[in-house]
Amino acid sequence: MTTQGEPSDAKETKELDTAKPADFSFKKLKQLTAFDVEQARATRIGRTPEKGQNHRFLTKAVWINNNKLTNVANLDVFLNSILEYPEKLGWLDLSFNYITHLDPILLKYTALKIIYLHGPILLKYTALKIIYLHGNKLDNFDEIKLLQGFPNLRSLTLHGNPISDIGSYRMSVLNTLPQLVNLDFTPASRISNTVLIYVHIKMSAESLVPNSKSEIQEFYNEKTVFVSGASGFLGKLLIEKLLRTCKGLKRIYILLREKKGKTPEDRFKEIFDIPAFEKLKSDQPNFLSKISILGGDLVLPNLGLSESHQEILKEEVNCIFHAGATVRFDEKLLTAAYINVRCVRDLLRIAKDMKQLQSFVHISTAYANCTHPHIDEAFYEPPMAGNKFLELVELLDERVLDEITPTLLQNYPNTYAFTKSLAEGIVKHESKGLPLVVVRPSIVISTYHDPTPGWVDNIYGTTLTVQLVALGVLRTFHLPADLVVNTIILAAWEAANNNNNVVANGNGPKYSAVPQIYNVVSRPQNPITWGKFRDLVLGSCSETPTSLLVWHPTFHIHSNYYVHNLIALFAQKFPAYLINILRRCVGKKPSKFIHAIRRVDKYYDICRFATLNEWSFNNTNTQNLWRKLNTTDKEMYNCDLELVAFCINILMMANTSYFVANLYMQFEE
């Protein structure tokens, strides 16, 4: 019998309010029916929720994502079988199913505040606050009007449904459901409303210009490209965007190495089995047929490419995207030298023999020249000549090189920035005759919109900061990836079409001009301070807290190193050790939070240079590149730094509980 009314005591009430979700994701469910609570998954969040007197879960959150549901009929039967208080349901995740319409039964759950629908049935549950419906098959906007019956609804996802491709989709949803605080992991309140109105007006004005053919798609038609760093965050997004938007692309060659006992072929399957490729899979099920593996390793001479593979590049490739690098700030200098410097030099030399080459994009970093307070879109003198540095590295023993690393780095904070600066020096001096451009992204965070909002495949840098704050682990202590990828794609097009740089030559075109540089940075269009960053993240944590909360979120920022250490001692370290002592006293295993705090300290030390310094950047070339696009390409390859409020993206990450859950599981491991 289903429990009715309120929880029986204070303990049950507390458990209900703080419990982790009941997880029935990835069960291959085709329809909902009565379920045994013992079939709930525990792997994603560490354990299942506590059970009440009727042996059903004491929780307000249910995950049924990544199944094969086409509707939500019998949702009430399913919820009654697993929840002690089903009408208290507050969070329902139905994302990545095949749902085509919403069922009025949802209205029963009026407590719902968050709905993830990546597709209907909810009106029975009017307590719902969170509903995830992204990645379903909803194509009728009238279905959304059903959700007006949820007065408490605060967070909704619909991206990845056909309805999200309709013009003015976001504005229409927010007008229909004004109670929303977040839509598609992006805030819908306060500053975001102002930004959205501005974006809507500006894009509406541009839409008055008749649409034209995509010049970018025409350029990439029948082209063959080579991508290094294909297994990295930007590499994956670059491949996805090229294949999804440029269907005439002939072939993509990717460089892959063996790793942890896995062959390049094994890793190839894993790379594309991620949420970022779901949209591409549904649109082009056979997209993998356009991708070919070239075995190699960036740490080896000539990228570890065999002679036959080098010949393929020389005979077939039209565009090179060099995204391969080691981005670890604490990487050993020898490894960083081989991957970030020698690899660039060797690829440039191979490129000079490529008969079909039309563009070469070298992906650097905005912090390659971090010893300068102002960074223009220009080359700067590196700390030493790249080739001389490589000679030194190959001459010295690795132990000796480790000992003299601090001396070699001089004013550079880490081996990453140092070797990236040397690589730019190599590019400047060895790219003569090549159609080469340099793209310098700043701190890259999760995606803004493409291929799905808030996607990221790692938990480092700013992403880690947000998630640690959201969990309540970090208490003292930016640029969307899809905009960076769009700029990379556009930069290759511009390099090939910039006829002013071409000098006629009997052996084909030669590019004599100094390579163009694009600083892909949010400033000066959208500057953000650490104080503003803190306020936005904490505000988002308050509006949409994670169910995996460890402690009440707070985030202190101090310029004084000793004050920071004192607060960290009492607010982070002391509670972690105290919890371990208490757990031992009651016979339980120590928690993993001591390890987590040590990781936080290491992360803080690595990032301290970036957080305690300030730079100004010029991004005129990037803005001019955007302005050259026609209306069709502006819509397809958005890199307009004036339109995107990067603070919203930070909030979006904080509200993406999926990534917070991943972080939690890493701590537990």
N, C-alpha and C positions, 0 to 999 in steps of 0.2 A: 504494500500500500504506500502511495506517495505521501511524504510528509507535507503538511500544509502549514501556513502561517509563519511565525517567526521562530528562529532557533531557540532551543529549550534553555540554554544557559549562556553565560558570558564567554565561557571557553569555546563553545560551539560557534558563537557569533564571531569571535576573534579568528578562529580557524577558517570560517567561511570567507571572511574579509581578506585574509592574507594567503590563502591556499594557492598553490600552483595549478596550472590548467590540467584538466582531464584530456589526455592526448590520444586521439583516435586517428591520427594522420597516417598516410601511407599504408592503409589497410585494404586497398583495392575495393572499397565499398561501392556497389552499384545502386544500392537503395538503403534507406534507413529503416531499422526495425529495432526491437528490444535487444539490448546488448548486455553481456556479462562484464561487470566492471574489471574483472581480472584480465580482460583482453586489452586494457589500456596500455599504452606504451610509456616506458619510464626513461628511455635512453636519451631523449632530448633535454630533459630538465632534471634528471637525476633520480626522481622518485615520483610515485603517483600521489594524489592528494589523500588526506586522511578520510576515513569513512565514518558515517553517522550511525545511528541506532538501527537503521534499516539496511545497513551494509551498502550504502551508496555514497558517492563522493560528496564531501563538504567543500564545494568550490563554486565560484560564479563564472568560471571560464572553461570553455570547451573548444578543442581544436579538432576539426574534421577536414582539414585541408589535404590536398594532394591525393584525392580519391577519384572515383569515376561516377560521381553522382550527377544525374541529369535534372533532378528536382529535389525538393526538400519535403516531399510528402512523408508523413509519419514522423516528422521531427519531434512532435510532442511525445510519441511513444518511445523514441530513442532517448530523449532527455529524461523522461520519467523513470526509465530503467537504470540510469547511471547517476542521477543527481538526487541528493537528499531534499534539496529545495529548488526544483527546476524553474519556478517562477521568479527566482532571484537571479536568473541568468543575466550576466552583464557583458560578457565578451564571447562572441561566436566567430570562429574562423572557418569559412567555407571556401577559401581561396584555392585556385588551381583544381577545380572540378569541371563539369560540363553543363552547369546549370544554365537554363535558357529563360526561366521566368521565376518570379517571386510569388510565394504562396501566402495568402492572408493569415495563415496560422501563426505567422511571426508576430502578429499584433498582440498575441497573448503575453509576450515577453517584454513588457513595458520598461523593464529596468535596463535593457540593452543600451549601452553607450558607445560601443565600438563594434562595427560590422566590417569584416573582411570578406568581400564577395567577388573576387576576381572572376558573379552571377546571381527564388523568392520565398517565402513561407514564414516570415518572421513576426507578423503583426500580433501574434498571440503573446509574444514575450516582450511587453512594452517596457520592461526594466533594462533592456539591452542598452549598453553604452558603446560597445565596440562590435562592429561587424566587418569581417574581411571577405570580400567577394571578388578580388582581382583574379584574372586569368580564367574567367568563365565565358559563357556565350551570350550574355545579355545584349540584345540589339534594339530594344524598344524603350524609349525614354519614359513612357507611361509607367513602366515597372518601378522607376525610382520614386514616383509619387506615392507609392504604397508605403514608403519609409517615412512619410510625414506623420504616421501614427506612432512614431517613437519620440516622445518629448525629451527623453534623456539621452538620445543618440549624440555622441560626441565625435566619434572617429569612424570613418567609412572608407573602404577601398573599392574602387571599380575599375582601375586601370587594367589593361589587357583584355577587356570586354570590347566587342564591336562598338558599343555605345560611346567608348572613350575616344573614338576617331571622329565623332560628330563635331562640327564646328561649334565653338563656344561651349564645349562640353562642361568645362569646369565652372564657368560662370552660371550656366543653367542649373547645375547640381546645387551650387551654393545658394542660388535664389530659391530653389525648391525646398532645400533643407537648411534654413538659416541657423538652426541649432548646432550645426557641425562646428567643431573646433579644428578638426583635421580631415582633409580629403586626400586620399592617395598618399598618405604619410607626409603631406605638406600642410603646415598650419593654415587655417582659414580665418584666423582672427587677427585683430589689431593691425600690425604693419603689413601682413600679407594681403589683407583686403585692399589696401591702398595700392600695393604693387600690382595685384591682379587687375584692378581697374585700369591702371596705367598701361599694363601690357595689353589688355583687351582693346583699349582705345587706339593704341599705336598699331597693333596688328590689324585692327579693323580698317584703319586708314590705309595701310599698305595693301590690304586685300582689294581696295578699289581699283588697283592697277591690275590689268588683265594678266592671268597666269601665263607663264611661258614655259618652254621646255627646260628641263634641268640641264644646265651646262655641265654640272658635276657628273651626272649620270652619263652624259654623252662622252665625256672625257674618259671615264673608266670602262666604257663599253669595249669589250674584247681585249682588255688589258690583263697582263699577268703581273702580279705583285709578289714581293718577298718581304716577310715579316720576321724580324728577330724579336725575341722576348714575347713570343706568342702565348706562353703559359702565364705571363704576368697579368696584372689587373688591367692596364691600358691595352695590352696586346689582345686580350680576349674581347674587350669592347670594340676595338678597332676592327677586328675580323668580323664580329657580329654586325656592325654598322655597315661595313663595305658590302657584305653579302646580302643584307636585308634591303638596302636602298639601291644598290647597283647590281641589278639582276643580270646585266649583260657582262659582268666581270668574267673573264675567261678562267683564271686559275689563281690560287693563292698558295705559294710555297712558304712553309713555316719551318723554322729551325727548332729542333727538339733534341735534348740529350737524355741519356739514361740517368735515372735518379732513384736512389733507394731500392735498387734491384729491379726496377721497372724499365722495360724497353721503351723507346720512343713511341712505338705502336700502342703499348698499353696506356701510356700517359695521354696519347692522342684521344682515346675514348673518354678518359676522365675529364679532360679540359672542356669538352663540349656538353658534358652531362651536368649542367648547372642551370639555375633559373634564368640567367641572363640570355640563354639561347632558346627559351621556350617560345617566344614570339617568332623567332626565325624558323624554328622547327614546325610550327603550325602553318607558316606561310610557304616554306620551302622544305618539305620533309627530306629531300635528297641533297641538302646543301653540302654535306660532307664530301660528296663526289668532286667538288671543286677545290678541295684542299689536299695538298700533297706534302708529305713529310720529307725533310732533308735532315738526316742525322748529323749532329755536330755538337759542339760545346764551346761557349764563349770564352772559356778559360784557356783554350788551346789556340795555337797559331792558325791563322786563316779560318777562325771560327770552328775548327775541327771538321771543315768540309772536305770531302774527298775530291779528287781531281774531276771525277765525272759529275759530281754535284756542282762544282764550280763552273763547269762547262754549261750546265743547264742554266745557271744564272746569266752567264755571258751571252747565251744564245736567245733566251726567252724573256727575261724580266724587263718590264717597262718602268716599274716603280719600286723603290726600296723604302721600307719603313723600319728604321733601326731603333727599336724600343728596348732592346736587350741591355741590361745593366744589373749590377748589384747595388741595391738601394739601402743596404744596411749601413748605418752610420758608424758602427763599430767593427766594420769588416777589416781583416788584416790587409795591410798595404799591398802585399804581393798579389793577393787575389783581386783586389780592387784595381790594381795596375793592369793586370791581364784582361779583366772583363771590361773595364770602363775606358781604358786607353788603347792598349794594343789591339783589341778587337775593332775599335773604330778605325785605326790606321789600316789594318788589314782589309777591312770591308771597303774602304775608300780605294785601295789599290785594285781590288777585284772589280769594283764598279767602273774603273777607267777602261776596262776591257769589255764592258757590256755593250753589245751592238745596238740593243733596242731601248736603252735607258732614256727615260724622259724626265724623271724626278727622283730625288733622293732626300728623304726627310730624316734628319738626325734629331732625336728627342733628347734634349739636355734637361736642365733644371734652372729655375729662376735664381737659385742659390749657388750656382757655379761660380759666381763672382761676388760672394757674400762679404768679401773684405771691403767692398765699396758701399757707401751709404745710399747712393743713388745709382740705379742700374738702367741704362738705356738699351735700346734694341741694337746693340753693337758689340763687336768683339773687344775683350779686354786682354791686357798682357797677362799670360799665365805665370804662376810662380817660378816655372822653369820650362825649358823646351821639352815637349812631350817625348821626342825621340831620344834626347839625352837622358831623360828620366827612365825610359825603358832600358837603355843600355846599362844604367846604374842598377836597376832592379835585377837584370839578368846576371850581373857581375857579382852581386853580394849574396851571401848566405842569408836565408830567411830569418834566422835568429838575429843576425846583425841588423837586418833591415827593420825588424821589430824594435830594436833598441834605438835606432836613429829616427824612427817615425815621428816623434814629437818635434825633432829639429827640422825635418823636412816639411812638416805641415805649416810651420811658422804661424801665421795668423788664422789659418783655416781651422775650423772647429772639429773636423773629422775627415776620415779618408774618402768619404763619399764626395763631399764638396770639392776637396783637393783634386781628386782624379777627374771629376767632371770638368773642372777648369782646365786641366791639362788636355782633356779630350777636345774641348773647344779650340784650343791652340792648334791641335793636330788638324782639326777640320778647316781652320782658316788657311793653313799653309799647304794642305795636301788636297784641297777640293778644287783646285784650278782645273777648268775644263769640264766640270761636272755641274748639272742642274740641281744644286743642293740648297736646301733651306734648313734652318735650325728652329725648332719649337721648344720654348722654355716654359713649362708649366710651373706654377708655384705649388703650394700644398694641395695635393689632389685628394678630394674626399669622395663620398658616394655619388651615384648618378643623380642628376636633377630630374630627368624624365625618361631618357632612353637607355636601355630597352625597357626598363621598369624603374620607377622611382625608388631611390634609397638603396640601390644594390651596391654592395661592395664585397670583395672576396678576401679581405684581410682586416685585422683589427689593430692597426698601428696608427701612429700620428694622431691627427685631430679626431679621427674616428674612435680610437681607443680612449682618448680623453673624454669624449661625450659619453661613451658607454660606461666608463668607470664612474663618472659622476652620476649617471642614471641609476646605476646599481647601488650607489652610496659607498663605493669602495674608495675612490679618489675624492679627497675632501680639500686638498690644497694643491696646488700645482703652481681664401679657402675656396677651394675651387672645384666645382662639380666635374666628375670624370668625363661625362658625355660631352661637355663643352670643349674639353681638351681634345677628345677624339675627333670631334667635328673640325676643330682648327687644324689638326694633323692632316685630315683628308683634304681640306681646302688648300692647305699649304702645298701639298703635292701637285694639285691642279694648277695653282698659281705659278709654281716653279716651272712646270712644263709649258705654260702659256705666256710667260713673261718674255716676249720677243725682244725687249730692249736689251736683254742680257746675251742674246745669241749673236755669235760672230760666225759668218759663213766660212766653211772650211771644206776642203776637198774630201775629207773623210767623214763628213757629217757635221752637225752643229757642235760648236764648242762654246761653253759658258765661261766668259772671262770676268764677269763682275763678282764683287765680294758677295758671298751668300747672304740672302735676306734672313733676318732674325725676327721671330714673333714671340714676344713676352706675353704669355697667357696668364694674366694676373687680374685679380679683382680690383685692385687699386689702380688709378684713383677713382674709378666709377663707383665702387662699392666698398669703401674702407670699413674695417671692423676692428674694434679694440678688444683686448682681452676682457675688459669690464663688460662690454656689450655682449660678448660671447658668453660670459658667465650668466648674465641676466636672462639671455634667450634660452640657454640650456636648462637652467633651473626652472624657468617658467614653463617650459615644455614638460619637464619631469613632473611638475605639479599638476598640469592639465591631463596628462596621459601617463601615469606611472606604470613602470613595468611590474609584472607579477613576480619577477625574480628579485625584487628589492632586498638588498642585504641590510641597508641602514637608510635612515632618512637622508635624501640627497642634500648636500650643501657643498660649496666650492669657494675656498678662500684664495685670493691672489695677493701675493706679497712680493715686493721688490727686494726686501731684506732676506738674505739667504738664511740667517740664523733664526729669524722669526719664523720663517717657513719650516725649518727643521724642528723647532719647538712645538709648533702646532701639529706637525705631522706625527711627532712622538706621542702626543696625548690624544689626537683625533683618529689616528690610523694604526700605529704600531701597538700602543698599550692595549686598546680594546681587543686586537687580534690575539695577543698573548694571553690576555685575561680569559677570553673565550676558550682557548686551548687548555688552560689550567682547570677551568670549570668542567670542561668535557672529560678530562682525565679523572676528575674527582667523582664523576658519576659513572665511570667505567666506559666511556665512549672514546672512539678514535679521535685523534686531533683533527681539526678542520684543515683545509688547504689554504686558509687565508694568510698565514704567515708567508707562504710561497707567493701568494698573490701580491702582498705588500712589497716583498722584495722585487718582484717584477715591476711594480709601480715605481719603486725607487730607481731601478736601473733605467726605466723609460724616462723618468724625470731628468736624470743626469745626462742622458743622450740628447734630449731635446732642449736642454737649458739654454744653449746658445741661441736657438731660434726664438725661444719665448722671451728672452731678456733683451733682445735687440730689435731694432726697427729699420726697415728699408723703404725707399720710395722707388717706384718703377715707372717706366714709360712703356705704353702699349699702343703707340700710334699705328704701327704696321698691322697689328691684329685688328684694330678698329677699321682701318682702311680696307683690309681683306674682307671683312664683313660687309662693308658698304658696296663692294663690287658685285655682290651677289644679286641675282634677280629674285623676284618674290617667291618663286617656287623653291629655290635653293635656300633662301632665308628660313623658310618654314621647315625644310628637311634637315638643314645643317646649322642649327642655331648656335651661334657663338657670340651673341650680342651681350657684351658685358654691362651695358646700360639697363638691360631689361631684367636680368636675373638678380634677385635678392639672395645673396649667398648665405645670409643669416638664416633664411628659410631652410636651406639645405641642411644646415647644422641641426636645426630643430627636427628636420625630417629623420636624421640619423638617430637622434635621441628617442624618437617615437617608434623606431623599427625594432620591435621586441625580438624579432628573429635573430638579429645580430647580438643583442644583449644576451640571449639564451646561449648562443655560440660561445660568447666570452665566459659566461658562467660555467659552461661545460669544460672549457679549457682550464679554468681554475680548479675544477673538481678533478681533472686528470693530472 
